Amino acid sequence: MLKLDLSNAPRWLDLAPGVRVRLLPLTTALMVTTRNDPTIEALPEGATNEDRALVFAKALARRAMLEWEGVGDEDGETLDISPEGIDALLDIWPIFEAFQEGYVAKALILEQEKNVSALSLTGTSAGATGTAKPAKARARSARQD
């Protein structure tokens, strides 16, 4: 069963010990506007999937992050949230992974949950069980007249 959360209230996501961000809900509107972000459209045609994923995650985070806690400069002074700061935050690998898993992956999990078909690993019947009994002997060849 799909459980709808009708609240569009922002939520906090812990990215690392002492570091958390408050994010808008991941809605269709947010995903569509992110797809049209100029940084994504500026990617060269031959950009790798990894490059595209990073640019998309940063564009999404710039739209979704409203505030953060536990983020400071080199001197330990608290930084105000900014687009440049969000990009720098996501350049830290564990932070990027936590953002992807805790925020973006929820949409992908929902995509998987709607698939209720039988397994189909190597063909249309790979996950199905057989119902016919095996033949007792080989069939004879047909008569030729």
N, C-alpha and C positions, 0 to 999 in steps of 0.2 A: 504494500500500500504506500502510496506517495503521501507524505505528511507535509502539508503546506504550512509555512510559517507566514502568517499574514502581517506580521510586524516588519516594517522596513527600518527598524531602529539599527543604528550602527552597533557593531560588536567589537570587543577587544580580542586580539589574537596574540598569544605569546609566541615570540620568534626565537628567543634565547633567554637564558636566565637573566632577569632584570630588564629585558627589552620586550616591549609590547607595542602594538599599533591598534588604533581604532579604525575600523573599516566599514564602508558602506556595504550593504548586502550585495552579493554578486548577482545582478539582475541582467535580463536580456538587454535592456537599454545600455547598461554599463559595458557589456561585451561588444555590442554593435558600435558604440562610439569609440571604443578602444581599437577595434579593427580599422577604423578610418583615421587613426592617429597619424599625423604627418611623419613621425619617425618610422612607422611601419611602412607607409607608402614610399618613403625614401630609400628603403632597402633595395640593394641591387637585385636584379633578376636571379643571379646565381647564388644568393645568400644561402648559407646552410640552415638546416632546421634548428640547430643550436643557436645560431645568431638570431633567427626569427623568434625563438622562444624567449630569449633574454630581452630583446627589444619589446616584445609583446608584454612580458611580465612587468617591465619597468613602466610602460605606458599605462597598463592597468593599475598598477600601484599608485602612480601619480594621480589617477582619477579617484581611486577608492580610499586612500589613506587620508584620514582627517586629522589625526594627531598621533603622537608617539610619546613613549616614556622610556627612559634609559638610554637615550642617544645623545652623545656629546661630542665636542671637538677634541683636538689633541691635548688640550689643557684640562679636559674633564668638565668644561662648562657646558651646560645644557644647550642644545641647539634647537631652534625653532624649525618646524617641519617646512621643507621646501622641495621643489622638484629636483634640484641638484642633490639635496640630501637624501631623498628617496632613492635616486639612482645609485648614489654611493653606498647606501645601506644594502641594496640588492646586489652590489658587487661582492659582498661577503658571502661566500658559498653556503655556509650553514643557514644564514638568514634567508637567502634565496630559496633554498630547499624547504625551509619551514613555511615560507610564504606560499610556495607552490602546493605543498601538501595540505596546509591548513586552510587555504582560501580557494585556490584555483581547482585543486583536485576534487573538491566537493561537487563541482559541476560535472566532472568526468565520472565520478562514482554514480551520480544520478543517471547519467547516460547509460551506464552499464546495468543499473537496476531495472530499467524498463525492458531489457531483453530477456524474455522468458522462454526462448526457444531451447530445444535440446542442443547439446554440444555438437559442434560440427568442426572438428579439428582438421580432418583431412578429406572431407567430402560431405555430401548431404546426409549420409547415414552413419557417420563415424560415431556419433553419440547415441544412436538408436540401438535397441536390442533386437535380435532376430526373433521371429515368431514362427517360422516354418521349420518343420522337422527335416533333418538331413535325409537325403535319398538313401535307400538301402543298397541299391546296386546301380551300376551304370545303365543307362537306357540303351536299347538296341537301336541300330541304325534303321532308318526307314527303308521299306521295300522299294526297289526300283523296278518298274514294269517296262 
